[in-house]
């Protein structure tokens, strides 16, 4: 029995992410219990698909999953390890993601980030540098308990604009602007927003400001123009005009920036946005 125990310990210590490698990670085998833990605790899920014949997987273990900043961020997640070592390197096939079905794996390592209910939020294939992995992990909220009710409701009714918007706001508060806009866009397409002008106004404004934060100037301009056309008397209009100034300045369209700033001063002389527009123009002039 003693020899059997020693053999088991040696086998486990050879598995990436398991006891004995001092990586600081807390990997679990894929199981119903692991997925239930995520849902019960409202914690996000980190899945790594790896193989022992895969050099980049071993490099991830040495350089990424042992990096202190990565492990600190990753330990906010329920961590699931899926070993495909026995599969054909040329045809890995699908891996089971709890009750959410199969995910086709084209390369290893594959890293998936999911919300507690199994929705895939981000994925990578191949080796990822620690800095990039840390940034990828940081975009996912550590705790979804504030939107548990809404997220649970979306499992049976995905066309609820208010619930979609609530989840999007969680991502926006976490500075996960791309994920926020994914939900805002879906909320806008649902029946609720189509029938509620105020909700549609807030969602469209949120999308435009998120694009500015993402420095996607082309998308930001498109959303700002769409917002202004749809809501010409909005209480957000001074912020929208400032948004135009920001986009113009960043795209070096100074004539347009000056025109939008002049419109802002004329229409909203008492707005704090005027001073910010002047500051941007002043910085550009230096």
ZIHUZI-V920533 format. One record per residue. RES is the residue in three letters. PSI is psi in whole degrees, -180 to 180 (none if undefined). Layout:
RES,PSI + RES,PSI
//
This chain:
UNK,-39 + UNK,-43 + UNK,-35 + UNK,-43 + UNK,-43 + UNK,-42 + UNK,-41 + UNK,-44 + UNK,-44 + UNK,-39 + UNK,-46 + UNK,-41 + UNK,-18 + UNK,-10 + UNK,126 + UNK,134 + UNK,-9 + UNK,171 + UNK,139 + UNK,-12 + UNK,-4 + UNK,31 + UNK,-20 + UNK,-1 + UNK,164 + UNK,68 + UNK,144 + UNK,149 + UNK,150 + UNK,124 + UNK,161 + UNK,-34 + UNK,-39 + UNK,-43 + UNK,-36 + UNK,-39 + UNK,-44 + UNK,-46 + UNK,-41 + UNK,-37 + UNK,-9 + UNK,34 + UNK,146 + UNK,172 + UNK,134 + UNK,121 + UNK,130 + UNK,127 + UNK,123 + UNK,172 + UNK,149 + UNK,-16 + UNK,9 + UNK,106 + UNK,-43 + UNK,-28 + UNK,-43 + UNK,-35 + UNK,-39 + UNK,-43 + UNK,-43 + UNK,-42 + UNK,-25 + UNK,-57 + UNK,-4 + UNK,-4 + UNK,128 + UNK,-41 + UNK,-35 + UNK,-47 + UNK,-35 + UNK,-44 + UNK,-40 + UNK,-26 + UNK,1 + UNK,-6 + UNK,155 + UNK,121 + UNK,122 + UNK,127 + UNK,128 + UNK,115 + UNK,120 + UNK,28 + UNK,-30 + UNK,-1 + UNK,162 + UNK,127 + UNK,-31 + UNK,-11 + UNK,86 + UNK,-38 + UNK,-152 + UNK,156 + UNK,148 + UNK,129 + UNK,77 + UNK,-133 + UNK,11 + UNK,6 + UNK,-164 + UNK,146 + UNK,125 + UNK,124 + UNK,122 + UNK,-20 + UNK,157 + UNK,147 + UNK,148 + UNK,133 + UNK,130 + UNK,137 + UNK,129 + UNK,156 + UNK,173 + UNK,-16 + UNK,10 + UNK,9 + UNK,127 + UNK,125 + UNK,-31 + UNK,155 + UNK,154 + UNK,155 + UNK,137 + UNK,-178 + UNK,139 + UNK,128 + UNK,150 + UNK,-43 + UNK,-42 + UNK,-38 + UNK,-41 + UNK,-42 + UNK,-38 + UNK,-44 + UNK,-36 + UNK,-23 + UNK,-10 + UNK,127 + UNK,146 + UNK,-22 + UNK,123 + UNK,12 + UNK,-28 + UNK,-20 + UNK,20 + UNK,-48 + UNK,-46 + UNK,-42 + UNK,-37 + UNK,-41 + UNK,-33 + UNK,-17 + UNK,-31 + UNK,-19 + UNK,93 + UNK,-6 + UNK,24 + UNK,106 + UNK,-40 + UNK,-41 + UNK,-41 + UNK,-42 + UNK,-39 + UNK,-43 + UNK,-41 + UNK,-38 + UNK,-36 + UNK,-45 + UNK,-39 + UNK,-43 + UNK,-24 + UNK,8 + UNK,25 + UNK,72 + UNK,-34 + UNK,-43 + UNK,-38 + UNK,-46 + UNK,-28 + UNK,-45 + UNK,-39 + UNK,-42 + UNK,-42 + UNK,-39 + UNK,-39 + UNK,-32 + UNK,-13 + UNK,159 + UNK,-36 + UNK,-47 + UNK,-32 + UNK,-26 + UNK,-2 + UNK,101 + UNK,-39 + UNK,-43 + UNK,-43 + UNK,-40 + UNK,-47 + UNK,-40 + UNK,-44 + UNK,-38 + UNK,-44 + UNK,-42 + UNK,-42 + UNK,-46 + UNK,-33 + UNK,-38 + UNK,-36 + UNK,-44 + UNK,-31 + UNK,-4 + UNK,30 + UNK,84 + UNK,-37 + UNK,-47 + UNK,-38 + UNK,-45 + UNK,-43 + UNK,-45 + UNK,-36 + UNK,-44 + UNK,-41 + UNK,-40 + UNK,-47 + UNK,-38 + UNK,-37 + UNK,-32 + UNK,70 + UNK,-18 + UNK,21 + UNK,149 + UNK,-11 + UNK,3 + UNK,-33 + UNK,-37 + UNK,-34 + UNK,-43 + UNK,-39 + UNK,-39 + UNK,-42 + UNK,-42 + UNK,-45 + UNK,-49 + UNK,-44 + UNK,-47 + UNK,-45 + UNK,-27 + UNK,7 + UNK,33 + UNK,74 + UNK,-32 + UNK,-44 + UNK,-41 + UNK,-43 + UNK,-38 + UNK,-44 + UNK,-37 + UNK,-40 + UNK,-39 + UNK,-40 + UNK,-45 + UNK,-40 + UNK,-45 + UNK,-30 + UNK,64 + UNK,-25 + UNK,4 + UNK,144 + UNK,-18 + UNK,-25 + UNK,-48 + UNK,-38 + UNK,-39 + UNK,-43 + UNK,-38 + UNK,-45 + UNK,-43 + UNK,-38 + UNK,-41 + UNK,-39 + UNK,-30 + UNK,-19 + UNK,none
//
